[in-house]
Amino acid sequence: MCFFCHEKEETNNHLFLHCRVTAHLWFKFQSLIQDPWVVPEHTADLLSCWMKRGGSKT
């Protein structure tokens, strides 16, 4: 079970993207940077998106 919400299985995707606790943190982050985006289904999609926006592989 997820360490934060104790509601779902703790997978990569749930823990970093879809848990209600981390979803709240993402919402706060989006508010700070004023750049709303749709949370992707998979963490790999999120990392890929960041790389396309100028992220570094290192």
Buried (B, 14 or more C-beta within 10 A) or exposed (E): EBEBBEEBEEBEBBBBBBBEEBEEEBEEEEEEEEEEEEBBEEBEEBBEEEEEEEEEEE
